[in-house]
Amino acid sequence: MNWDQIQGNWMQFKGRLRHNWVKLTDEDITRINGRRTELVARLQERYGFVKAEAEREVDAWMKTQRHAA
């Protein structure tokens, strides 16, 4: 699974994203709107991750979506 697939099916992935990162608000999810860079920025803000850590979190989540899709 690549990010283009997630972005293209954003409505399907919003709930999964929220389930994984419960600190993300509805407004965060709306602002992310399928953009990986925005997700990374929101994870940094909500969880205090440095950028590299937020990127690793997103990569790990994407790998789990391969099995869930």
CHARMM-style PDB file with segment names, atoms N, HN, CA, C and O in Angstrom:
ATOM      1  N   MET     1       0.850  -1.173   0.000  1.00  0.00      PROA
ATOM      2  CA  MET     1       0.000   0.000   0.000  1.00  0.00      PROA
ATOM      3  C   MET     1       0.894   1.234   0.000  1.00  0.00      PROA
ATOM      4  O   MET     1       1.881   1.308   0.731  1.00  0.00      PROA
ATOM      5  N   ASN     2       0.530   2.187  -0.825  1.00  0.00      PROA
ATOM      6  HN  ASN     2      -0.272   2.127  -1.419  1.00  0.00      PROA
ATOM      7  CA  ASN     2       1.278   3.439  -0.823  1.00  0.00      PROA
ATOM      8  C   ASN     2       0.342   4.580  -0.424  1.00  0.00      PROA
ATOM      9  O   ASN     2      -0.872   4.401  -0.320  1.00  0.00      PROA
ATOM     10  N   TRP     3       0.922   5.730  -0.210  1.00  0.00      PROA
ATOM     11  HN  TRP     3       1.908   5.875  -0.295  1.00  0.00      PROA
ATOM     12  CA  TRP     3       0.127   6.841   0.301  1.00  0.00      PROA
ATOM     13  C   TRP     3      -0.931   7.289  -0.711  1.00  0.00      PROA
ATOM     14  O   TRP     3      -1.994   7.759  -0.306  1.00  0.00      PROA
ATOM     15  N   ASP     4      -0.675   7.160  -1.993  1.00  0.00      PROA
ATOM     16  HN  ASP     4       0.189   6.778  -2.322  1.00  0.00      PROA
ATOM     17  CA  ASP     4      -1.674   7.537  -3.001  1.00  0.00      PROA
ATOM     18  C   ASP     4      -2.961   6.734  -2.822  1.00  0.00      PROA
ATOM     19  O   ASP     4      -4.057   7.263  -3.008  1.00  0.00      PROA
ATOM     20  N   GLN     5      -2.829   5.465  -2.463  1.00  0.00      PROA
ATOM     21  HN  GLN     5      -1.939   5.036  -2.311  1.00  0.00      PROA
ATOM     22  CA  GLN     5      -4.006   4.628  -2.230  1.00  0.00      PROA
ATOM     23  C   GLN     5      -4.772   5.107  -0.994  1.00  0.00      PROA
ATOM     24  O   GLN     5      -6.002   5.140  -0.991  1.00  0.00      PROA
ATOM     25  N   ILE     6      -4.044   5.469   0.036  1.00  0.00      PROA
ATOM     26  HN  ILE     6      -3.045   5.442   0.034  1.00  0.00      PROA
ATOM     27  CA  ILE     6      -4.682   5.979   1.254  1.00  0.00      PROA
ATOM     28  C   ILE     6      -5.377   7.292   0.945  1.00  0.00      PROA
ATOM     29  O   ILE     6      -6.529   7.496   1.329  1.00  0.00      PROA
ATOM     30  N   GLN     7      -4.689   8.173   0.260  1.00  0.00      PROA
ATOM     31  HN  GLN     7      -3.753   8.007  -0.052  1.00  0.00      PROA
ATOM     32  CA  GLN     7      -5.264   9.471  -0.081  1.00  0.00      PROA
ATOM     33  C   GLN     7      -6.507   9.304  -0.950  1.00  0.00      PROA
ATOM     34  O   GLN     7      -7.502  10.001  -0.749  1.00  0.00      PROA
ATOM     35  N   GLY     8      -6.457   8.394  -1.903  1.00  0.00      PROA
ATOM     36  HN  GLY     8      -5.648   7.829  -2.066  1.00  0.00      PROA
ATOM     37  CA  GLY     8      -7.582   8.169  -2.793  1.00  0.00      PROA
ATOM     38  C   GLY     8      -8.799   7.571  -2.091  1.00  0.00      PROA
ATOM     39  O   GLY     8      -9.930   7.752  -2.540  1.00  0.00      PROA
ATOM     40  N   ASN     9      -8.565   6.866  -1.001  1.00  0.00      PROA
ATOM     41  HN  ASN     9      -7.646   6.719  -0.636  1.00  0.00      PROA
ATOM     42  CA  ASN     9      -9.644   6.240  -0.230  1.00  0.00      PROA
ATOM     43  C   ASN     9      -9.722   6.852   1.165  1.00  0.00      PROA
ATOM     44  O   ASN     9      -9.960   6.152   2.149  1.00  0.00      PROA
ATOM     45  N   TRP    10      -9.524   8.140   1.237  1.00  0.00      PROA
ATOM     46  HN  TRP    10      -9.330   8.709   0.438  1.00  0.00      PROA
ATOM     47  CA  TRP    10      -9.411   8.835   2.515  1.00  0.00      PROA
ATOM     48  C   TRP    10     -10.602   8.576   3.430  1.00  0.00      PROA
ATOM     49  O   TRP    10     -10.426   8.398   4.635  1.00  0.00      PROA
ATOM     50  N   MET    11     -11.786   8.552   2.888  1.00  0.00      PROA
ATOM     51  HN  MET    11     -11.930   8.696   1.909  1.00  0.00      PROA
ATOM     52  CA  MET    11     -12.978   8.341   3.719  1.00  0.00      PROA
ATOM     53  C   MET    11     -12.907   7.001   4.447  1.00  0.00      PROA
ATOM     54  O   MET    11     -13.332   6.897   5.597  1.00  0.00      PROA
ATOM     55  N   GLN    12     -12.382   5.998   3.797  1.00  0.00      PROA
ATOM     56  HN  GLN    12     -12.037   6.082   2.862  1.00  0.00      PROA
ATOM     57  CA  GLN    12     -12.243   4.669   4.396  1.00  0.00      PROA
ATOM     58  C   GLN    12     -11.176   4.662   5.483  1.00  0.00      PROA
ATOM     59  O   GLN    12     -11.325   3.969   6.489  1.00  0.00      PROA
ATOM     60  N   PHE    13     -10.111   5.419   5.296  1.00  0.00      PROA
ATOM     61  HN  PHE    13      -9.990   5.983   4.479  1.00  0.00      PROA
ATOM     62  CA  PHE    13      -8.977   5.368   6.214  1.00  0.00      PROA
ATOM     63  C   PHE    13      -9.090   6.322   7.392  1.00  0.00      PROA
ATOM     64  O   PHE    13      -8.346   6.186   8.364  1.00  0.00      PROA
ATOM     65  N   LYS    14      -9.996   7.275   7.329  1.00  0.00      PROA
ATOM     66  HN  LYS    14     -10.601   7.385   6.540  1.00  0.00      PROA
ATOM     67  CA  LYS    14     -10.123   8.244   8.425  1.00  0.00      PROA
ATOM     68  C   LYS    14     -10.376   7.560   9.770  1.00  0.00      PROA
ATOM     69  O   LYS    14      -9.750   7.905  10.772  1.00  0.00      PROA
ATOM     70  N   GLY    15     -11.274   6.612   9.788  1.00  0.00      PROA
ATOM     71  HN  GLY    15     -11.783   6.333   8.974  1.00  0.00      PROA
ATOM     72  CA  GLY    15     -11.589   5.914  11.035  1.00  0.00      PROA
ATOM     73  C   GLY    15     -10.417   5.102  11.547  1.00  0.00      PROA
ATOM     74  O   GLY    15     -10.156   5.064  12.750  1.00  0.00      PROA
ATOM     75  N   ARG    16      -9.718   4.460  10.643  1.00  0.00      PROA
ATOM     76  HN  ARG    16      -9.930   4.490   9.666  1.00  0.00      PROA
ATOM     77  CA  ARG    16      -8.543   3.670  11.034  1.00  0.00      PROA
ATOM     78  C   ARG    16      -7.449   4.575  11.605  1.00  0.00      PROA
ATOM     79  O   ARG    16      -6.766   4.229  12.569  1.00  0.00      PROA
ATOM     80  N   LEU    17      -7.308   5.725  10.988  1.00  0.00      PROA
ATOM     81  HN  LEU    17      -7.862   6.006  10.205  1.00  0.00      PROA
ATOM     82  CA  LEU    17      -6.318   6.690  11.452  1.00  0.00      PROA
ATOM     83  C   LEU    17      -6.658   7.159  12.861  1.00  0.00      PROA
ATOM     84  O   LEU    17      -5.798   7.211  13.741  1.00  0.00      PROA
ATOM     85  N   ARG    18      -7.911   7.493  13.052  1.00  0.00      PROA
ATOM     86  HN  ARG    18      -8.609   7.450  12.337  1.00  0.00      PROA
ATOM     87  CA  ARG    18      -8.383   7.980  14.359  1.00  0.00      PROA
ATOM     88  C   ARG    18      -8.258   6.900  15.425  1.00  0.00      PROA
ATOM     89  O   ARG    18      -7.958   7.200  16.580  1.00  0.00      PROA
ATOM     90  N   HSD    19      -8.483   5.652  15.049  1.00  0.00      PROA
ATOM     91  HN  HSD    19      -8.726   5.408  14.110  1.00  0.00      PROA
ATOM     92  CA  HSD    19      -8.356   4.531  15.975  1.00  0.00      PROA
ATOM     93  C   HSD    19      -6.908   4.366  16.427  1.00  0.00      PROA
ATOM     94  O   HSD    19      -6.649   4.029  17.583  1.00  0.00      PROA
ATOM     95  N   ASN    20      -5.974   4.600  15.525  1.00  0.00      PROA
ATOM     96  HN  ASN    20      -6.184   4.874  14.587  1.00  0.00      PROA
ATOM     97  CA  ASN    20      -4.558   4.428  15.833  1.00  0.00      PROA
ATOM     98  C   ASN    20      -4.005   5.594  16.662  1.00  0.00      PROA
ATOM     99  O   ASN    20      -3.199   5.390  17.570  1.00  0.00      PROA
ATOM    100  N   TRP    21      -4.436   6.798  16.346  1.00  0.00      PROA
ATOM    101  HN  TRP    21      -5.091   6.965  15.609  1.00  0.00      PROA
ATOM    102  CA  TRP    21      -3.952   7.990  17.056  1.00  0.00      PROA
ATOM    103  C   TRP    21      -5.147   8.729  17.652  1.00  0.00      PROA
ATOM    104  O   TRP    21      -5.700   9.639  17.035  1.00  0.00      PROA
ATOM    105  N   VAL    22      -5.530   8.333  18.841  1.00  0.00      PROA
ATOM    106  HN  VAL    22      -5.081   7.593  19.343  1.00  0.00      PROA
ATOM    107  CA  VAL    22      -6.759   8.847  19.456  1.00  0.00      PROA
ATOM    108  C   VAL    22      -6.678  10.320  19.840  1.00  0.00      PROA
ATOM    109  O   VAL    22      -7.709  10.952  20.068  1.00  0.00      PROA
ATOM    110  N   LYS    23      -5.487  10.869  19.915  1.00  0.00      PROA
ATOM    111  HN  LYS    23      -4.650  10.355  19.730  1.00  0.00      PROA
ATOM    112  CA  LYS    23      -5.348  12.291  20.258  1.00  0.00      PROA
ATOM    113  C   LYS    23      -5.673  13.212  19.088  1.00  0.00      PROA
ATOM    114  O   LYS    23      -5.813  14.421  19.275  1.00  0.00      PROA
ATOM    115  N   LEU    24      -5.795  12.657  17.888  1.00  0.00      PROA
ATOM    116  HN  LEU    24      -5.682  11.675  17.736  1.00  0.00      PROA
ATOM    117  CA  LEU    24      -6.168  13.482  16.740  1.00  0.00      PROA
ATOM    118  C   LEU    24      -7.638  13.851  16.859  1.00  0.00      PROA
ATOM    119  O   LEU    24      -8.484  12.996  17.121  1.00  0.00      PROA
ATOM    120  N   THR    25      -7.931  15.112  16.666  1.00  0.00      PROA
ATOM    121  HN  THR    25      -7.243  15.807  16.453  1.00  0.00      PROA
ATOM    122  CA  THR    25      -9.307  15.597  16.760  1.00  0.00      PROA
ATOM    123  C   THR    25      -9.997  15.489  15.402  1.00  0.00      PROA
ATOM    124  O   THR    25      -9.358  15.220  14.385  1.00  0.00      PROA
ATOM    125  N   ASP    26     -11.309  15.701  15.407  1.00  0.00      PROA
ATOM    126  HN  ASP    26     -11.828  15.919  16.233  1.00  0.00      PROA
ATOM    127  CA  ASP    26     -12.044  15.731  14.134  1.00  0.00      PROA
ATOM    128  C   ASP    26     -11.499  16.828  13.230  1.00  0.00      PROA
ATOM    129  O   ASP    26     -11.399  16.652  12.016  1.00  0.00      PROA
ATOM    130  N   GLU    27     -11.149  17.956  13.828  1.00  0.00      PROA
ATOM    131  HN  GLU    27     -11.230  18.100  14.814  1.00  0.00      PROA
ATOM    132  CA  GLU    27     -10.574  19.058  13.048  1.00  0.00      PROA
ATOM    133  C   GLU    27      -9.234  18.647  12.437  1.00  0.00      PROA
ATOM    134  O   GLU    27      -8.947  18.976  11.286  1.00  0.00      PROA
ATOM    135  N   ASP    28      -8.412  17.922  13.213  1.00  0.00      PROA
ATOM    136  HN  ASP    28      -8.645  17.654  14.148  1.00  0.00      PROA
ATOM    137  CA  ASP    28      -7.134  17.433  12.678  1.00  0.00      PROA
ATOM    138  C   ASP    28      -7.377  16.550  11.458  1.00  0.00      PROA
ATOM    139  O   ASP    28      -6.728  16.714  10.424  1.00  0.00      PROA
ATOM    140  N   ILE    29      -8.316  15.614  11.585  1.00  0.00      PROA
ATOM    141  HN  ILE    29      -8.843  15.481  12.425  1.00  0.00      PROA
ATOM    142  CA  ILE    29      -8.608  14.680  10.495  1.00  0.00      PROA
ATOM    143  C   ILE    29      -9.072  15.442   9.260  1.00  0.00      PROA
ATOM    144  O   ILE    29      -8.680  15.117   8.139  1.00  0.00      PROA
ATOM    145  N   THR    30      -9.903  16.451   9.467  1.00  0.00      PROA
ATOM    146  HN  THR    30     -10.221  16.715  10.377  1.00  0.00      PROA
ATOM    147  CA  THR    30     -10.385  17.269   8.355  1.00  0.00      PROA
ATOM    148  C   THR    30      -9.232  18.015   7.701  1.00  0.00      PROA
ATOM    149  O   THR    30      -9.141  18.070   6.475  1.00  0.00      PROA
ATOM    150  N   ARG    31      -8.358  18.585   8.508  1.00  0.00      PROA
ATOM    151  HN  ARG    31      -8.432  18.541   9.504  1.00  0.00      PROA
ATOM    152  CA  ARG    31      -7.227  19.332   7.948  1.00  0.00      PROA
ATOM    153  C   ARG    31      -6.234  18.425   7.238  1.00  0.00      PROA
ATOM    154  O   ARG    31      -5.650  18.817   6.228  1.00  0.00      PROA
ATOM    155  N   ILE    32      -6.040  17.233   7.748  1.00  0.00      PROA
ATOM    156  HN  ILE    32      -6.515  16.914   8.568  1.00  0.00      PROA
ATOM    157  CA  ILE    32      -5.112  16.285   7.103  1.00  0.00      PROA
ATOM    158  C   ILE    32      -5.604  15.974   5.697  1.00  0.00      PROA
ATOM    159  O   ILE    32      -4.832  16.027   4.739  1.00  0.00      PROA
ATOM    160  N   ASN    33      -6.889  15.648   5.569  1.00  0.00      PROA
ATOM    161  HN  ASN    33      -7.516  15.605   6.347  1.00  0.00      PROA
ATOM    162  CA  ASN    33      -7.530  15.446   4.273  1.00  0.00      PROA
ATOM    163  C   ASN    33      -6.693  14.606   3.311  1.00  0.00      PROA
ATOM    164  O   ASN    33      -6.605  14.910   2.121  1.00  0.00      PROA
ATOM    165  N   GLY    34      -6.076  13.541   3.840  1.00  0.00      PROA
ATOM    166  HN  GLY    34      -6.147  13.294   4.807  1.00  0.00      PROA
ATOM    167  CA  GLY    34      -5.318  12.627   2.995  1.00  0.00      PROA
ATOM    168  C   GLY    34      -3.886  13.034   2.718  1.00  0.00      PROA
ATOM    169  O   GLY    34      -3.179  12.327   2.000  1.00  0.00      PROA
ATOM    170  N   ARG    35      -3.440  14.148   3.264  1.00  0.00      PROA
ATOM    171  HN  ARG    35      -4.014  14.723   3.847  1.00  0.00      PROA
ATOM    172  CA  ARG    35      -2.064  14.611   3.002  1.00  0.00      PROA
ATOM    173  C   ARG    35      -1.111  14.076   4.063  1.00  0.00      PROA
ATOM    174  O   ARG    35      -1.262  14.355   5.252  1.00  0.00      PROA
ATOM    175  N   ARG    36      -0.148  13.320   3.620  1.00  0.00      PROA
ATOM    176  HN  ARG    36      -0.025  13.094   2.653  1.00  0.00      PROA
ATOM    177  CA  ARG    36       0.822  12.707   4.527  1.00  0.00      PROA
ATOM    178  C   ARG    36       1.602  13.762   5.313  1.00  0.00      PROA
ATOM    179  O   ARG    36       1.804  13.607   6.518  1.00  0.00      PROA
ATOM    180  N   THR    37       2.036  14.816   4.656  1.00  0.00      PROA
ATOM    181  HN  THR    37       1.872  14.942   3.677  1.00  0.00      PROA
ATOM    182  CA  THR    37       2.828  15.843   5.348  1.00  0.00      PROA
ATOM    183  C   THR    37       2.021  16.491   6.464  1.00  0.00      PROA
ATOM    184  O   THR    37       2.561  16.830   7.516  1.00  0.00      PROA
ATOM    185  N   GLU    38       0.734  16.660   6.229  1.00  0.00      PROA
ATOM    186  HN  GLU    38       0.295  16.384   5.374  1.00  0.00      PROA
ATOM    187  CA  GLU    38      -0.133  17.242   7.256  1.00  0.00      PROA
ATOM    188  C   GLU    38      -0.326  16.268   8.410  1.00  0.00      PROA
ATOM    189  O   GLU    38      -0.367  16.685   9.568  1.00  0.00      PROA
ATOM    190  N   LEU    39      -0.446  14.983   8.116  1.00  0.00      PROA
ATOM    191  HN  LEU    39      -0.413  14.643   7.176  1.00  0.00      PROA
ATOM    192  CA  LEU    39      -0.547  13.974   9.171  1.00  0.00      PROA
ATOM    193  C   LEU    39       0.700  13.998  10.038  1.00  0.00      PROA
ATOM    194  O   LEU    39       0.602  13.985  11.266  1.00  0.00      PROA
ATOM    195  N   VAL    40       1.853  14.033   9.421  1.00  0.00      PROA
ATOM    196  HN  VAL    40       1.932  14.043   8.425  1.00  0.00      PROA
ATOM    197  CA  VAL    40       3.109  14.082  10.171  1.00  0.00      PROA
ATOM    198  C   VAL    40       3.140  15.315  11.077  1.00  0.00      PROA
ATOM    199  O   VAL    40       3.518  15.226  12.245  1.00  0.00      PROA
ATOM    200  N   ALA    41       2.742  16.462  10.529  1.00  0.00      PROA
ATOM    201  HN  ALA    41       2.435  16.534   9.580  1.00  0.00      PROA
ATOM    202  CA  ALA    41       2.731  17.698  11.313  1.00  0.00      PROA
ATOM    203  C   ALA    41       1.769  17.593  12.500  1.00  0.00      PROA
ATOM    204  O   ALA    41       2.095  18.038  13.600  1.00  0.00      PROA
ATOM    205  N   ARG    42       0.593  17.009  12.285  1.00  0.00      PROA
ATOM    206  HN  ARG    42       0.328  16.648  11.391  1.00  0.00      PROA
ATOM    207  CA  ARG    42      -0.393  16.868  13.371  1.00  0.00      PROA
ATOM    208  C   ARG    42       0.094  15.899  14.437  1.00  0.00      PROA
ATOM    209  O   ARG    42      -0.151  16.114  15.624  1.00  0.00      PROA
ATOM    210  N   LEU    43       0.777  14.837  14.032  1.00  0.00      PROA
ATOM    211  HN  LEU    43       0.976  14.662  13.067  1.00  0.00      PROA
ATOM    212  CA  LEU    43       1.325  13.903  15.011  1.00  0.00      PROA
ATOM    213  C   LEU    43       2.404  14.575  15.852  1.00  0.00      PROA
ATOM    214  O   LEU    43       2.506  14.342  17.056  1.00  0.00      PROA
ATOM    215  N   GLN    44       3.198  15.403  15.208  1.00  0.00      PROA
ATOM    216  HN  GLN    44       3.115  15.592  14.229  1.00  0.00      PROA
ATOM    217  CA  GLN    44       4.212  16.148  15.948  1.00  0.00      PROA
ATOM    218  C   GLN    44       3.548  17.047  16.989  1.00  0.00      PROA
ATOM    219  O   GLN    44       3.996  17.127  18.132  1.00  0.00      PROA
ATOM    220  N   GLU    45       2.494  17.709  16.584  1.00  0.00      PROA
ATOM    221  HN  GLU    45       2.130  17.644  15.655  1.00  0.00      PROA
ATOM    222  CA  GLU    45       1.805  18.650  17.465  1.00  0.00      PROA
ATOM    223  C   GLU    45       1.102  17.935  18.617  1.00  0.00      PROA
ATOM    224  O   GLU    45       1.241  18.338  19.772  1.00  0.00      PROA
ATOM    225  N   ARG    46       0.357  16.891  18.316  1.00  0.00      PROA
ATOM    226  HN  ARG    46       0.244  16.563  17.378  1.00  0.00      PROA
ATOM    227  CA  ARG    46      -0.459  16.215  19.337  1.00  0.00      PROA
ATOM    228  C   ARG    46       0.336  15.295  20.247  1.00  0.00      PROA
ATOM    229  O   ARG    46       0.019  15.162  21.429  1.00  0.00      PROA
ATOM    230  N   TYR    47       1.371  14.658  19.703  1.00  0.00      PROA
ATOM    231  HN  TYR    47       1.629  14.767  18.743  1.00  0.00      PROA
ATOM    232  CA  TYR    47       2.107  13.666  20.466  1.00  0.00      PROA
ATOM    233  C   TYR    47       3.505  14.113  20.865  1.00  0.00      PROA
ATOM    234  O   TYR    47       4.176  13.424  21.634  1.00  0.00      PROA
ATOM    235  N   GLY    48       3.950  15.243  20.360  1.00  0.00      PROA
ATOM    236  HN  GLY    48       3.405  15.802  19.735  1.00  0.00      PROA
ATOM    237  CA  GLY    48       5.286  15.729  20.692  1.00  0.00      PROA
ATOM    238  C   GLY    48       6.406  14.970  20.008  1.00  0.00      PROA
ATOM    239  O   GLY    48       7.549  14.997  20.463  1.00  0.00      PROA
ATOM    240  N   PHE    49       6.083  14.288  18.909  1.00  0.00      PROA
ATOM    241  HN  PHE    49       5.154  14.265  18.539  1.00  0.00      PROA
ATOM    242  CA  PHE    49       7.093  13.556  18.153  1.00  0.00      PROA
ATOM    243  C   PHE    49       7.991  14.534  17.414  1.00  0.00      PROA
ATOM    244  O   PHE    49       7.555  15.613  17.012  1.00  0.00      PROA
ATOM    245  N   VAL    50       9.251  14.147  17.240  1.00  0.00      PROA
ATOM    246  HN  VAL    50       9.605  13.271  17.567  1.00  0.00      PROA
ATOM    247  CA  VAL    50      10.094  14.863  16.282  1.00  0.00      PROA
ATOM    248  C   VAL    50       9.678  14.357  14.900  1.00  0.00      PROA
ATOM    249  O   VAL    50       9.023  13.321  14.784  1.00  0.00      PROA
ATOM    250  N   LYS    51      10.060  15.086  13.866  1.00  0.00      PROA
ATOM    251  HN  LYS    51      10.592  15.927  13.961  1.00  0.00      PROA
ATOM    252  CA  LYS    51       9.588  14.754  12.522  1.00  0.00      PROA
ATOM    253  C   LYS    51       9.942  13.324  12.121  1.00  0.00      PROA
ATOM    254  O   LYS    51       9.098  12.617  11.570  1.00  0.00      PROA
ATOM    255  N   ALA    52      11.161  12.888  12.384  1.00  0.00      PROA
ATOM    256  HN  ALA    52      11.847  13.462  12.832  1.00  0.00      PROA
ATOM    257  CA  ALA    52      11.576  11.539  11.998  1.00  0.00      PROA
ATOM    258  C   ALA    52      10.739  10.481  12.717  1.00  0.00      PROA
ATOM    259  O   ALA    52      10.394   9.452  12.135  1.00  0.00      PROA
ATOM    260  N   GLU    53      10.421  10.737  13.966  1.00  0.00      PROA
ATOM    261  HN  GLU    53      10.701  11.573  14.439  1.00  0.00      PROA
ATOM    262  CA  GLU    53       9.606   9.792  14.729  1.00  0.00      PROA
ATOM    263  C   GLU    53       8.175   9.734  14.175  1.00  0.00      PROA
ATOM    264  O   GLU    53       7.591   8.656  14.060  1.00  0.00      PROA
ATOM    265  N   ALA    54       7.626  10.887  13.837  1.00  0.00      PROA
ATOM    266  HN  ALA    54       8.101  11.763  13.930  1.00  0.00      PROA
ATOM    267  CA  ALA    54       6.281  10.933  13.249  1.00  0.00      PROA
ATOM    268  C   ALA    54       6.261  10.207  11.905  1.00  0.00      PROA
ATOM    269  O   ALA    54       5.302   9.499  11.598  1.00  0.00      PROA
ATOM    270  N   GLU    55       7.305  10.377  11.110  1.00  0.00      PROA
ATOM    271  HN  GLU    55       8.084  10.952  11.360  1.00  0.00      PROA
ATOM    272  CA  GLU    55       7.413   9.673   9.818  1.00  0.00      PROA
ATOM    273  C   GLU    55       7.443   8.166  10.038  1.00  0.00      PROA
ATOM    274  O   GLU    55       6.786   7.421   9.310  1.00  0.00      PROA
ATOM    275  N   ARG    56       8.198   7.708  11.037  1.00  0.00      PROA
ATOM    276  HN  ARG    56       8.732   8.313  11.628  1.00  0.00      PROA
ATOM    277  CA  ARG    56       8.253   6.271  11.338  1.00  0.00      PROA
ATOM    278  C   ARG    56       6.891   5.748  11.776  1.00  0.00      PROA
ATOM    279  O   ARG    56       6.494   4.646  11.398  1.00  0.00      PROA
ATOM    280  N   GLU    57       6.183   6.533  12.565  1.00  0.00      PROA
ATOM    281  HN  GLU    57       6.505   7.428  12.871  1.00  0.00      PROA
ATOM    282  CA  GLU    57       4.841   6.156  13.002  1.00  0.00      PROA
ATOM    283  C   GLU    57       3.917   5.969  11.794  1.00  0.00      PROA
ATOM    284  O   GLU    57       3.179   4.987  11.713  1.00  0.00      PROA
ATOM    285  N   VAL    58       3.966   6.909  10.869  1.00  0.00      PROA
ATOM    286  HN  VAL    58       4.566   7.707  10.935  1.00  0.00      PROA
ATOM    287  CA  VAL    58       3.123   6.834   9.676  1.00  0.00      PROA
ATOM    288  C   VAL    58       3.514   5.619   8.832  1.00  0.00      PROA
ATOM    289  O   VAL    58       2.643   4.895   8.348  1.00  0.00      PROA
ATOM    290  N   ASP    59       4.812   5.393   8.655  1.00  0.00      PROA
ATOM    291  HN  ASP    59       5.519   5.980   9.049  1.00  0.00      PROA
ATOM    292  CA  ASP    59       5.260   4.233   7.881  1.00  0.00      PROA
ATOM    293  C   ASP    59       4.784   2.931   8.507  1.00  0.00      PROA
ATOM    294  O   ASP    59       4.318   2.034   7.803  1.00  0.00      PROA
ATOM    295  N   ALA    60       4.899   2.825   9.826  1.00  0.00      PROA
ATOM    296  HN  ALA    60       5.277   3.553  10.397  1.00  0.00      PROA
ATOM    297  CA  ALA    60       4.455   1.608  10.526  1.00  0.00      PROA
ATOM    298  C   ALA    60       2.952   1.425  10.371  1.00  0.00      PROA
ATOM    299  O   ALA    60       2.483   0.305  10.165  1.00  0.00      PROA
ATOM    300  N   TRP    61       2.195   2.508  10.467  1.00  0.00      PROA
ATOM    301  HN  TRP    61       2.575   3.418  10.635  1.00  0.00      PROA
ATOM    302  CA  TRP    61       0.742   2.430  10.310  1.00  0.00      PROA
ATOM    303  C   TRP    61       0.383   1.985   8.886  1.00  0.00      PROA
ATOM    304  O   TRP    61      -0.520   1.172   8.692  1.00  0.00      PROA
ATOM    305  N   MET    62       1.095   2.524   7.902  1.00  0.00      PROA
ATOM    306  HN  MET    62       1.829   3.185   8.060  1.00  0.00      PROA
ATOM    307  CA  MET    62       0.835   2.148   6.509  1.00  0.00      PROA
ATOM    308  C   MET    62       1.049   0.651   6.299  1.00  0.00      PROA
ATOM    309  O   MET    62       0.284   0.011   5.577  1.00  0.00      PROA
ATOM    310  N   LYS    63       2.074   0.097   6.919  1.00  0.00      PROA
ATOM    311  HN  LYS    63       2.696   0.617   7.505  1.00  0.00      PROA
ATOM    312  CA  LYS    63       2.346  -1.336   6.782  1.00  0.00      PROA
ATOM    313  C   LYS    63       1.207  -2.171   7.344  1.00  0.00      PROA
ATOM    314  O   LYS    63       0.884  -3.224   6.794  1.00  0.00      PROA
ATOM    315  N   THR    64       0.593  -1.715   8.435  1.00  0.00      PROA
ATOM    316  HN  THR    64       0.855  -0.860   8.882  1.00  0.00      PROA
ATOM    317  CA  THR    64      -0.526  -2.452   9.013  1.00  0.00      PROA
ATOM    318  C   THR    64      -1.762  -2.344   8.122  1.00  0.00      PROA
ATOM    319  O   THR    64      -2.624  -3.222   8.161  1.00  0.00      PROA
ATOM    320  N   GLN    65      -1.860  -1.306   7.337  1.00  0.00      PROA
ATOM    321  HN  GLN    65      -1.160  -0.592   7.305  1.00  0.00      PROA
ATOM    322  CA  GLN    65      -3.016  -1.131   6.453  1.00  0.00      PROA
ATOM    323  C   GLN    65      -2.985  -2.092   5.288  1.00  0.00      PROA
ATOM    324  O   GLN    65      -4.031  -2.395   4.714  1.00  0.00      PROA
ATOM    325  N   ARG    66      -1.822  -2.576   4.925  1.00  0.00      PROA
ATOM    326  HN  ARG    66      -0.972  -2.331   5.391  1.00  0.00      PROA
ATOM    327  CA  ARG    66      -1.735  -3.582   3.849  1.00  0.00      PROA
ATOM    328  C   ARG    66      -2.530  -4.809   4.221  1.00  0.00      PROA
ATOM    329  O   ARG    66      -3.206  -5.409   3.385  1.00  0.00      PROA
ATOM    330  N   HSD    67      -2.444  -5.178   5.496  1.00  0.00      PROA
ATOM    331  HN  HSD    67      -1.895  -4.691   6.176  1.00  0.00      PROA
ATOM    332  CA  HSD    67      -3.122  -6.375   5.960  1.00  0.00      PROA
ATOM    333  C   HSD    67      -4.597  -6.120   6.243  1.00  0.00      PROA
ATOM    334  O   HSD    67      -5.416  -7.038   6.196  1.00  0.00      PROA
ATOM    335  N   ALA    68      -4.924  -4.873   6.534  1.00  0.00      PROA
ATOM    336  HN  ALA    68      -4.259  -4.128   6.572  1.00  0.00      PROA
ATOM    337  CA  ALA    68      -6.310  -4.526   6.876  1.00  0.00      PROA
ATOM    338  C   ALA    68      -7.157  -4.230   5.648  1.00  0.00      PROA
ATOM    339  O   ALA    68      -8.384  -4.311   5.699  1.00  0.00      PROA
ATOM    340  N   ALA    69      -6.496  -3.885   4.540  1.00  0.00      PROA
ATOM    341  HN  ALA    69      -5.499  -3.819   4.499  1.00  0.00      PROA
ATOM    342  CA  ALA    69      -7.242  -3.475   3.340  1.00  0.00      PROA
ATOM    343  C   ALA    69      -7.903  -4.635   2.643  1.00  0.00      PROA
ATOM    344  OT1 ALA    69      -8.564  -4.446   1.622  1.00  0.00      PROA
TER     345      ALA     69
END
